[in-house]
Amino acid sequence: MPTLRLLPEFEEELRRLPGIIAASVVTGPDDVPTEVHVLAEPGKAAKQVVRDVQSYALAKHGLAID
């Protein structure tokens, strides 16, 4: 099954989070994210970056990202 990138708005919103340089969201055919890739600036712990992305996705879009 091919992977799709159907959430460019979400990627742009993630890039606006403090410390995020780049973001890529890969979805399945159902538009549900299957992968989230983030490039962050040094200085923030990786676990904190993950929590920031998860919290934002849930609060703003109702997406529970594991």
Secondary structure, DSSP 8 states (H G I E B T S, - for coil): ---B---HHHHHHHHTSTTEEEEEEEE-TTS-EEEEEEEE-TTS-HHHHHHHHHHHHHHHH-----
